[in-house]
Amino acid sequence: MLNGIKTLKFGVEDIAKSKQYLADFGLKEVESDIERAAKYQLGNGSSIYVFAIDDERLPPAFEAGSTLREVTWAVNRYQDIELLAERLQSEPGYHFADGVVQCQDPNGMTLRFEEFILKADLEATSLPINQFGRINRVNAPSPVYEKADPVAIGHVVFFTPDLEKTQKFYEEKLGFYLSDAYRGRGAFMRCAAEGWHHDLFLLKLPQRETTGLNHVAFVVRDIHEVIGGGLNMNRLKWDSFIGPGRHPVSSAYFWYVHSPLGGAFEYYTNDDYVTPAWTPRVYDYALELFTEWAIEGGLDHETRRQVKGS
């Protein structure tokens, strides 16, 4: 039914700072088709819009300050749009016009659904990795990246005070599949039966009873680009949260950088790819499940060591 995230719309307090961040992060600004909103396009066809926080065209925010205001999911066929319209008509904020369905999820996040097929960016290729017993790269060194050039919006992560209700909404109303879970704490969910490990992660923290944006994740080509992107962001004086590192659940390599658009932005690669044959794993949350290994505060771009004071 769904094939990924098509569009994200942000409302921000500082447009100039947000635009500089996105440019430094590696996103490309293009001519916008929405007046007074900056647009950034990725290679797979997904896009980001940046609005002033008080723009009346934005839907209500689910938390104070700069944050994500709307998610548009790409829908495979118009028949699926009609099915979603039928399923969602009792949900808050429901609207169906011009082939687009809109509603709010239990967190208060506005969702839109449009017929659109995200495509692979065939120009964004990476060299394979040599491993014991398998030679994949001959007479060619692995790349070193000066900065990152993300190819797709990979997933979003929301804080939710009611994990059970929100997970049920995404599964029963939107057809999401559970990939893995932290018992009572989090749900890794994908929007198609076969695909990358998660397009959405729902996170319930014991000490937090409000909704909000945790982070938005962007796919890059390989671990070397994760590192190159993170080093470049530290070089440009943006504040790294954590990374590089690796998630045991999903297998992805990552680097998170605090964002003036809200939450953090993540570079990641090497996500697990799963099919209907995959059996979701349910864990009791533990720190080692979030990170097999990680560097808090990032790496210094000059010393290539952990940032001093981290």
Phi, psi and omega in degrees: 000309179250154179229013174137184181274122179270313187216142171237134176243128180247145168248123189233153179280328183233097184294317182299314180294320180295318179294321178295319178300312182297320178296316179294326180292339177112009180272147186257122177281136179234171178298128185274142175264007175237122182298138178062030175221127177282143183237139177233130186247137176253165189296336182271003180101351178283162185210162178231138174242142179240119180247159167296146187299331183260016179295123185291347179280346179281148173288168180302147179277149178263006173199162181284157176082188178297132180192173173288135183245339183202139176240127173253124178263138178281130184249138188294315187219157178295330177300326177290326174300314180297321178295317178296321179300321179291318183290328191259001189295342178264002183275153178302142177072016184295137175204139179222113179201146176054036176077011181239129176258140179222144174197181173248143173278175182299343176279346186092006176281132178281129179243141173235153182227120181231145174292120183190141177246113175290143184243155174287139176276095187292342178280343183266079180253161178229155177283145181289168182256135173279132179225162180304127178084357181213108178265112184249345184226121184234132178056035180209122179283154173295150184285158169238127186255133174283332178202171181263155176225079185304144184255344184197154166281118186271310180199166173237152180231124181245139164286137178221132177280343181233082184297315184299313181294318183290317177299317180299320178300311183292326179285310189277324182272324187249354176079022178289159179242140175279126176267310177207168183208151164261123186303115178072004185235330185193152179226119174271119188230140177245153187269358178222156182298323177241128179167191180293158193309314177207142172258344184212136171234127178257126188236123176248119179257137182301327185267004182236129181242016181238159177280168177166173179266126172272302176197165171242135185247140183238133181282132169239175193287321184199177182297330180294326177285327172304312183290316179298320179294315180296317178300319179295319179295322175293322177301324182269012171073024170275152189269112176285138174276300178201142179138158002289164179188184180220134175272121175297320175277112183100340177072002188285144167273144189216165167204121181256137178232126178305142187237136174289352176274353182119139179061221178228160170250143184238134162270136175207161180201168177069033176295147173295145175247124188235159182235178177301342179284347181292136176255119180302139176260139180240119184246152161280126188301138174212151184304322182291347174280332176284317181225122168293318173204154179193157177246114181287132178086354176085183179254142176288133185290341180267309183277340185059026175245172179304140180304132182299136180091352180277000000 
